C-alpha cells in the first residue's frame, strides 16, 4: 500500500510539472499555467470517473452475452 501512495504522489508531481510547463510555454504566464496545471487534473478525474462507469456497463453486457446459451430464444433440444 505504501508503494502505491508513493507511486501516486510521484505520478501526480510529474503530471503537474508537465501540465505547468506546457501551459507556461504556450501562454508565457505563470498564473495561467498554474491554473491550468491545477484545474486540468480535477477535470480529468471527473472524466475518468464517467469513463469507468461506461466500461463497467460494457463489461457487464459482455458477461451477460457470454452467460447466455447459444440456443437462447429457440426451443431446447432434447
C-alpha positions as CSV (number, residue, x, y, z in Angstrom):
1,X,0.0,0.0,0.0
2,X,2.8,2.4,0.9
3,X,4.5,1.9,-2.5
4,X,1.1,2.7,-4.2
5,X,0.9,6.0,-2.4
6,X,4.5,6.9,-3.4
7,X,3.9,6.0,-7.0
8,X,0.7,8.1,-7.0
9,X,2.5,11.1,-5.5
10,X,5.4,10.9,-7.9
11,X,3.0,10.5,-10.9
12,X,1.0,13.5,-9.7
13,X,4.1,15.6,-9.4
14,X,5.2,14.6,-12.9
15,X,1.6,15.3,-14.3
16,X,1.5,18.7,-12.7
17,X,5.0,19.6,-13.8
18,X,4.4,18.6,-17.4
19,X,1.0,20.4,-17.4
20,X,2.5,23.6,-15.9
21,X,5.5,23.5,-18.3
22,X,3.3,23.0,-21.4
23,X,0.8,25.7,-20.4
24,X,3.7,28.1,-19.5
25,X,5.4,27.6,-22.8
26,X,2.1,28.2,-24.6
27,X,1.0,31.3,-22.7
28,X,4.1,32.8,-21.1
29,X,2.0,33.3,-17.9
30,X,2.9,31.7,-14.6
31,X,-0.6,32.5,-13.3
32,X,-2.4,30.9,-16.2
33,X,0.0,28.0,-16.3
34,X,-0.6,27.3,-12.6
35,X,-4.3,27.5,-13.0
36,X,-4.3,25.1,-15.9
37,X,-1.9,22.7,-14.1
38,X,-4.3,22.6,-11.1
39,X,-7.6,22.6,-12.9
40,X,-6.8,20.0,-15.6
41,X,-6.2,17.1,-13.3
42,X,-9.5,17.8,-11.5
43,X,-11.5,17.8,-14.7
44,X,-9.6,14.7,-15.9
45,X,-10.5,12.9,-12.6
46,X,-14.2,13.6,-13.3
47,X,-13.9,12.4,-16.9
48,X,-12.1,9.3,-15.7
49,X,-15.0,8.5,-13.3
50,X,-17.5,8.6,-16.2
51,X,-15.1,6.6,-18.4
52,X,-15.0,3.9,-15.8
53,X,-18.8,3.8,-15.5
54,X,-19.2,3.3,-19.2
55,X,-16.6,0.5,-19.2
56,X,-18.4,-1.2,-16.3
57,X,-21.5,-1.3,-18.4
58,X,-19.6,-2.6,-21.4
59,X,-18.1,-5.4,-19.3
60,X,-21.4,-6.3,-17.7
61,X,-23.0,-6.5,-21.1
62,X,-20.3,-8.8,-22.4
63,X,-20.6,-11.0,-19.3
64,X,-24.4,-11.2,-19.9
65,X,-23.9,-12.2,-23.5
66,X,-21.3,-14.8,-22.5
67,X,-23.6,-16.3,-19.9
68,X,-26.5,-16.7,-22.4
69,X,-26.7,-20.1,-24.0
70,X,-26.1,-20.1,-27.8
71,X,-29.5,-21.6,-28.4
72,X,-31.3,-18.9,-26.3
73,X,-34.7,-18.0,-27.8
74,X,-35.0,-21.3,-29.5
75,X,-36.7,-24.5,-28.3
76,X,-34.3,-26.5,-26.2
77,X,-33.0,-29.6,-28.0
78,X,-33.9,-32.8,-26.1
